[in-house]
Amino acid sequence: MKCTICKRGEVKPGKVQAEIKVGSDHLLVPVEADVCAECGEAYYSTETMRHLEQVRDDFTRKTIAPPSIGHVYQVS
């Protein structure tokens, strides 16, 4: 399948780090997706989207507390 974003790349199965933003927090979730070899656009299955929504909801409800892997700084 051709990428619908760049119109050039072939889309193939792969693994990506999906990023979920919750307020000022960012969650990185490793998931499988179909990925464009040219631009890197990721296409998620319905099952993967449900998983990402569950992770977001669990984090919002504080039923999961993933470890921090770094810091974000704002420079003005």
TIMI-970703 format. One record per atom (N, C-alpha, C): residue number from 0; residue in three letters; atom name; x, y, z. Coordinates in nm, 2 decimals, padded with zeros to 4 digits. Example, Ala and Ser with C-alpha at 12.3 -4.5 7.8 and 13.67 -1.06 7.14 Angstrom:
+------+--------+------+--------+--------+--------+
| base | badren | zase |      u |      v |      w |
+------+--------+------+--------+--------+--------+
|    0 |    ALA |    N |  01.32 | -00.57 |  00.78 |
|    0 |    ALA |   CA |  01.23 | -00.45 |  00.78 |
|    0 |    ALA |    C |  01.32 | -00.33 |  00.78 |
|    1 |    SER |    N |  01.28 | -00.22 |  00.71 |
|    1 |    SER |   CA |  01.37 | -00.11 |  00.71 |
|    1 |    SER |    C |  01.29 |  00.00 |  00.79 |
+------+--------+------+--------+--------+--------+
***
This chain:
+------+--------+------+--------+--------+--------+
| base | badren | zase |      u |      v |      w |
+------+--------+------+--------+--------+--------+
|    0 |    MET |    N |  00.08 | -00.12 |  00.00 |
|    0 |    MET |   CA |  00.00 |  00.00 |  00.00 |
|    0 |    MET |    C |  00.09 |  00.12 |  00.00 |
|    1 |    LYS |    N |  00.05 |  00.23 | -00.07 |
|    1 |    LYS |   CA |  00.12 |  00.35 | -00.07 |
|    1 |    LYS |    C |  00.07 |  00.44 |  00.04 |
|    2 |    CYS |    N |  00.17 |  00.52 |  00.09 |
|    2 |    CYS |   CA |  00.14 |  00.61 |  00.20 |
|    2 |    CYS |    C |  00.04 |  00.72 |  00.15 |
|    3 |    THR |    N | -00.06 |  00.75 |  00.23 |
|    3 |    THR |   CA | -00.16 |  00.85 |  00.20 |
|    3 |    THR |    C | -00.11 |  00.99 |  00.23 |
|    4 |    ILE |    N |  00.00 |  01.00 |  00.31 |
|    4 |    ILE |   CA |  00.05 |  01.13 |  00.35 |
|    4 |    ILE |    C |  00.15 |  01.18 |  00.24 |
|    5 |    CYS |    N |  00.26 |  01.10 |  00.22 |
|    5 |    CYS |   CA |  00.36 |  01.15 |  00.12 |
|    5 |    CYS |    C |  00.34 |  01.10 | -00.02 |
|    6 |    LYS |    N |  00.25 |  01.00 | -00.04 |
|    6 |    LYS |   CA |  00.21 |  00.95 | -00.17 |
|    6 |    LYS |    C |  00.33 |  00.88 | -00.24 |
|    7 |    ARG |    N |  00.44 |  00.86 | -00.17 |
|    7 |    ARG |   CA |  00.56 |  00.80 | -00.24 |
|    7 |    ARG |    C |  00.60 |  00.67 | -00.17 |
|    8 |    GLY |    N |  00.60 |  00.66 | -00.04 |
|    8 |    GLY |   CA |  00.65 |  00.55 |  00.03 |
|    8 |    GLY |    C |  00.56 |  00.43 |  00.04 |
|    9 |    GLU |    N |  00.62 |  00.31 |  00.05 |
|    9 |    GLU |   CA |  00.55 |  00.19 |  00.07 |
|    9 |    GLU |    C |  00.53 |  00.17 |  00.22 |
|   10 |    VAL |    N |  00.41 |  00.13 |  00.26 |
|   10 |    VAL |   CA |  00.37 |  00.11 |  00.40 |
|   10 |    VAL |    C |  00.39 | -00.04 |  00.43 |
|   11 |    LYS |    N |  00.47 | -00.07 |  00.54 |
|   11 |    LYS |   CA |  00.50 | -00.20 |  00.58 |
|   11 |    LYS |    C |  00.49 | -00.22 |  00.73 |
|   12 |    PRO |    N |  00.47 | -00.34 |  00.77 |
|   12 |    PRO |   CA |  00.46 | -00.36 |  00.92 |
|   12 |    PRO |    C |  00.59 | -00.33 |  00.99 |
|   13 |    GLY |    N |  00.58 | -00.27 |  01.11 |
|   13 |    GLY |   CA |  00.70 | -00.23 |  01.19 |
|   13 |    GLY |    C |  00.66 | -00.20 |  01.33 |
|   14 |    LYS |    N |  00.76 | -00.15 |  01.40 |
|   14 |    LYS |   CA |  00.73 | -00.11 |  01.54 |
|   14 |    LYS |    C |  00.77 |  00.03 |  01.56 |
|   15 |    VAL |    N |  00.69 |  00.10 |  01.64 |
|   15 |    VAL |   CA |  00.71 |  00.25 |  01.66 |
|   15 |    VAL |    C |  00.69 |  00.28 |  01.81 |
|   16 |    GLN |    N |  00.73 |  00.39 |  01.85 |
|   16 |    GLN |   CA |  00.70 |  00.45 |  01.98 |
|   16 |    GLN |    C |  00.59 |  00.55 |  01.96 |
|   17 |    ALA |    N |  00.47 |  00.51 |  02.00 |
|   17 |    ALA |   CA |  00.35 |  00.60 |  01.99 |
|   17 |    ALA |    C |  00.37 |  00.69 |  02.11 |
|   18 |    GLU |    N |  00.34 |  00.82 |  02.08 |
|   18 |    GLU |   CA |  00.35 |  00.92 |  02.19 |
|   18 |    GLU |    C |  00.20 |  00.97 |  02.23 |
|   19 |    ILE |    N |  00.18 |  00.96 |  02.36 |
|   19 |    ILE |   CA |  00.05 |  01.01 |  02.41 |
|   19 |    ILE |    C |  00.07 |  01.13 |  02.50 |
|   20 |    LYS |    N |  00.01 |  01.24 |  02.47 |
|   20 |    LYS |   CA |  00.02 |  01.36 |  02.56 |
|   20 |    LYS |    C | -00.10 |  01.36 |  02.65 |
|   21 |    VAL |    N | -00.07 |  01.37 |  02.78 |
|   21 |    VAL |   CA | -00.17 |  01.39 |  02.89 |
|   21 |    VAL |    C | -00.12 |  01.51 |  02.97 |
|   22 |    GLY |    N | -00.19 |  01.63 |  02.94 |
|   22 |    GLY |   CA | -00.14 |  01.75 |  03.01 |
|   22 |    GLY |    C |  00.00 |  01.78 |  02.96 |
|   23 |    SER |    N |  00.09 |  01.80 |  03.05 |
|   23 |    SER |   CA |  00.23 |  01.83 |  03.02 |
|   23 |    SER |    C |  00.31 |  01.70 |  03.02 |
|   24 |    ASP |    N |  00.25 |  01.58 |  03.04 |
|   24 |    ASP |   CA |  00.32 |  01.45 |  03.04 |
|   24 |    ASP |    C |  00.31 |  01.39 |  02.90 |
|   25 |    HIS |    N |  00.42 |  01.32 |  02.87 |
|   25 |    HIS |   CA |  00.43 |  01.25 |  02.74 |
|   25 |    HIS |    C |  00.46 |  01.10 |  02.77 |
|   26 |    LEU |    N |  00.37 |  01.01 |  02.72 |
|   26 |    LEU |   CA |  00.39 |  00.87 |  02.74 |
|   26 |    LEU |    C |  00.44 |  00.81 |  02.61 |
|   27 |    LEU |    N |  00.55 |  00.73 |  02.61 |
|   27 |    LEU |   CA |  00.60 |  00.66 |  02.49 |
|   27 |    LEU |    C |  00.56 |  00.52 |  02.51 |
|   28 |    VAL |    N |  00.48 |  00.47 |  02.41 |
|   28 |    VAL |   CA |  00.43 |  00.33 |  02.42 |
|   28 |    VAL |    C |  00.48 |  00.26 |  02.29 |
|   29 |    PRO |    N |  00.56 |  00.15 |  02.31 |
|   29 |    PRO |   CA |  00.60 |  00.07 |  02.19 |
|   29 |    PRO |    C |  00.48 | -00.01 |  02.14 |
|   30 |    VAL |    N |  00.45 |  00.00 |  02.01 |
|   30 |    VAL |   CA |  00.34 | -00.07 |  01.95 |
|   30 |    VAL |    C |  00.38 | -00.11 |  01.81 |
|   31 |    GLU |    N |  00.30 | -00.20 |  01.76 |
|   31 |    GLU |   CA |  00.32 | -00.24 |  01.62 |
|   31 |    GLU |    C |  00.23 | -00.15 |  01.53 |
|   32 |    ALA |    N |  00.27 | -00.12 |  01.41 |
|   32 |    ALA |   CA |  00.20 | -00.03 |  01.32 |
|   32 |    ALA |    C |  00.24 | -00.06 |  01.18 |
|   33 |    ASP |    N |  00.17 | -00.01 |  01.09 |
|   33 |    ASP |   CA |  00.21 | -00.01 |  00.95 |
|   33 |    ASP |    C |  00.28 |  00.12 |  00.93 |
|   34 |    VAL |    N |  00.40 |  00.12 |  00.88 |
|   34 |    VAL |   CA |  00.49 |  00.24 |  00.88 |
|   34 |    VAL |    C |  00.53 |  00.27 |  00.73 |
|   35 |    CYS |    N |  00.52 |  00.40 |  00.69 |
|   35 |    CYS |   CA |  00.57 |  00.44 |  00.56 |
|   35 |    CYS |    C |  00.73 |  00.44 |  00.56 |
|   36 |    ALA |    N |  00.78 |  00.37 |  00.47 |
|   36 |    ALA |   CA |  00.93 |  00.36 |  00.46 |
|   36 |    ALA |    C |  00.99 |  00.50 |  00.42 |
|   37 |    GLU |    N |  00.91 |  00.59 |  00.36 |
|   37 |    GLU |   CA |  00.96 |  00.72 |  00.31 |
|   37 |    GLU |    C |  00.95 |  00.83 |  00.42 |
|   38 |    CYS |    N |  00.83 |  00.85 |  00.47 |
|   38 |    CYS |   CA |  00.81 |  00.96 |  00.56 |
|   38 |    CYS |    C |  00.80 |  00.92 |  00.71 |
|   39 |    GLY |    N |  00.78 |  00.79 |  00.74 |
|   39 |    GLY |   CA |  00.77 |  00.74 |  00.87 |
|   39 |    GLY |    C |  00.63 |  00.75 |  00.93 |
|   40 |    GLU |    N |  00.53 |  00.79 |  00.86 |
|   40 |    GLU |   CA |  00.39 |  00.80 |  00.91 |
|   40 |    GLU |    C |  00.35 |  00.66 |  00.95 |
|   41 |    ALA |    N |  00.29 |  00.66 |  01.07 |
|   41 |    ALA |   CA |  00.24 |  00.53 |  01.13 |
|   41 |    ALA |    C |  00.09 |  00.52 |  01.12 |
|   42 |    TYR |    N |  00.05 |  00.40 |  01.08 |
|   42 |    TYR |   CA | -00.10 |  00.37 |  01.07 |
|   42 |    TYR |    C | -00.13 |  00.26 |  01.17 |
|   43 |    TYR |    N | -00.22 |  00.29 |  01.26 |
|   43 |    TYR |   CA | -00.25 |  00.20 |  01.37 |
|   43 |    TYR |    C | -00.37 |  00.12 |  01.35 |
|   44 |    SER |    N | -00.37 | -00.01 |  01.39 |
|   44 |    SER |   CA | -00.49 | -00.09 |  01.38 |
|   44 |    SER |    C | -00.59 | -00.04 |  01.49 |
|   45 |    THR |    N | -00.72 | -00.09 |  01.47 |
|   45 |    THR |   CA | -00.82 | -00.06 |  01.57 |
|   45 |    THR |    C | -00.78 | -00.11 |  01.71 |
|   46 |    GLU |    N | -00.72 | -00.23 |  01.71 |
|   46 |    GLU |   CA | -00.68 | -00.29 |  01.83 |
|   46 |    GLU |    C | -00.57 | -00.21 |  01.90 |
|   47 |    THR |    N | -00.48 | -00.16 |  01.82 |
|   47 |    THR |   CA | -00.37 | -00.08 |  01.88 |
|   47 |    THR |    C | -00.42 |  00.05 |  01.93 |
|   48 |    MET |    N | -00.52 |  00.11 |  01.86 |
|   48 |    MET |   CA | -00.58 |  00.24 |  01.91 |
|   48 |    MET |    C | -00.65 |  00.22 |  02.04 |
|   49 |    ARG |    N | -00.72 |  00.10 |  02.05 |
|   49 |    ARG |   CA | -00.79 |  00.07 |  02.18 |
|   49 |    ARG |    C | -00.69 |  00.06 |  02.29 |
|   50 |    HIS |    N | -00.57 | -00.01 |  02.26 |
|   50 |    HIS |   CA | -00.47 | -00.02 |  02.36 |
|   50 |    HIS |    C | -00.41 |  00.12 |  02.40 |
|   51 |    LEU |    N | -00.39 |  00.20 |  02.31 |
|   51 |    LEU |   CA | -00.33 |  00.34 |  02.34 |
|   51 |    LEU |    C | -00.44 |  00.42 |  02.42 |
|   52 |    GLU |    N | -00.56 |  00.41 |  02.39 |
|   52 |    GLU |   CA | -00.67 |  00.47 |  02.46 |
|   52 |    GLU |    C | -00.67 |  00.42 |  02.61 |
|   53 |    GLN |    N | -00.66 |  00.29 |  02.62 |
|   53 |    GLN |   CA | -00.66 |  00.23 |  02.76 |
|   53 |    GLN |    C | -00.54 |  00.28 |  02.84 |
|   54 |    VAL |    N | -00.42 |  00.29 |  02.78 |
|   54 |    VAL |   CA | -00.30 |  00.34 |  02.85 |
|   54 |    VAL |    C | -00.32 |  00.48 |  02.89 |
|   55 |    ARG |    N | -00.38 |  00.56 |  02.80 |
|   55 |    ARG |   CA | -00.41 |  00.70 |  02.84 |
|   55 |    ARG |    C | -00.51 |  00.71 |  02.95 |
|   56 |    ASP |    N | -00.61 |  00.63 |  02.95 |
|   56 |    ASP |   CA | -00.71 |  00.63 |  03.05 |
|   56 |    ASP |    C | -00.65 |  00.58 |  03.19 |
|   57 |    ASP |    N | -00.57 |  00.48 |  03.18 |
|   57 |    ASP |   CA | -00.51 |  00.43 |  03.30 |
|   57 |    ASP |    C | -00.42 |  00.53 |  03.36 |
|   58 |    PHE |    N | -00.34 |  00.60 |  03.28 |
|   58 |    PHE |   CA | -00.25 |  00.70 |  03.33 |
|   58 |    PHE |    C | -00.33 |  00.82 |  03.39 |
|   59 |    THR |    N | -00.43 |  00.86 |  03.33 |
|   59 |    THR |   CA | -00.52 |  00.97 |  03.38 |
|   59 |    THR |    C | -00.58 |  00.93 |  03.51 |
|   60 |    ARG |    N | -00.62 |  00.81 |  03.53 |
|   60 |    ARG |   CA | -00.68 |  00.76 |  03.65 |
|   60 |    ARG |    C | -00.58 |  00.72 |  03.76 |
|   61 |    LYS |    N | -00.45 |  00.73 |  03.72 |
|   61 |    LYS |   CA | -00.34 |  00.70 |  03.80 |
|   61 |    LYS |    C | -00.34 |  00.55 |  03.84 |
|   62 |    THR |    N | -00.39 |  00.46 |  03.76 |
|   62 |    THR |   CA | -00.38 |  00.32 |  03.78 |
|   62 |    THR |    C | -00.25 |  00.26 |  03.73 |
|   63 |    ILE |    N | -00.18 |  00.33 |  03.65 |
|   63 |    ILE |   CA | -00.04 |  00.30 |  03.61 |
|   63 |    ILE |    C |  00.05 |  00.41 |  03.64 |
|   64 |    ALA |    N |  00.17 |  00.38 |  03.67 |
|   64 |    ALA |   CA |  00.27 |  00.49 |  03.70 |
|   64 |    ALA |    C |  00.40 |  00.45 |  03.63 |
|   65 |    PRO |    N |  00.42 |  00.47 |  03.50 |
|   65 |    PRO |   CA |  00.54 |  00.43 |  03.43 |
|   65 |    PRO |    C |  00.66 |  00.51 |  03.48 |
|   66 |    PRO |    N |  00.78 |  00.45 |  03.47 |
|   66 |    PRO |   CA |  00.90 |  00.52 |  03.52 |
|   66 |    PRO |    C |  00.93 |  00.64 |  03.43 |
|   67 |    SER |    N |  00.99 |  00.74 |  03.49 |
|   67 |    SER |   CA |  01.03 |  00.86 |  03.41 |
|   67 |    SER |    C |  01.16 |  00.82 |  03.34 |
|   68 |    ILE |    N |  01.18 |  00.86 |  03.21 |
|   68 |    ILE |   CA |  01.30 |  00.83 |  03.14 |
|   68 |    ILE |    C |  01.37 |  00.96 |  03.10 |
|   69 |    GLY |    N |  01.33 |  01.07 |  03.15 |
|   69 |    GLY |   CA |  01.40 |  01.20 |  03.12 |
|   69 |    GLY |    C |  01.32 |  01.32 |  03.17 |
|   70 |    HIS |    N |  01.37 |  01.43 |  03.12 |
|   70 |    HIS |   CA |  01.30 |  01.56 |  03.16 |
|   70 |    HIS |    C |  01.28 |  01.64 |  03.04 |
|   71 |    VAL |    N |  01.18 |  01.73 |  03.05 |
|   71 |    VAL |   CA |  01.16 |  01.83 |  02.94 |
|   71 |    VAL |    C |  01.18 |  01.97 |  03.00 |
|   72 |    TYR |    N |  01.26 |  02.05 |  02.94 |
|   72 |    TYR |   CA |  01.29 |  02.18 |  02.98 |
|   72 |    TYR |    C |  01.24 |  02.28 |  02.88 |
|   73 |    GLN |    N |  01.18 |  02.39 |  02.93 |
|   73 |    GLN |   CA |  01.14 |  02.50 |  02.84 |
|   73 |    GLN |    C |  01.23 |  02.62 |  02.86 |
|   74 |    VAL |    N |  01.29 |  02.66 |  02.75 |
|   74 |    VAL |   CA |  01.39 |  02.77 |  02.75 |
|   74 |    VAL |    C |  01.32 |  02.89 |  02.69 |
|   75 |    SER |    N |  01.33 |  03.00 |  02.75 |
|   75 |    SER |   CA |  01.26 |  03.12 |  02.69 |
|   75 |    SER |    C |  01.37 |  03.22 |  02.64 |
+------+--------+------+--------+--------+--------+
***
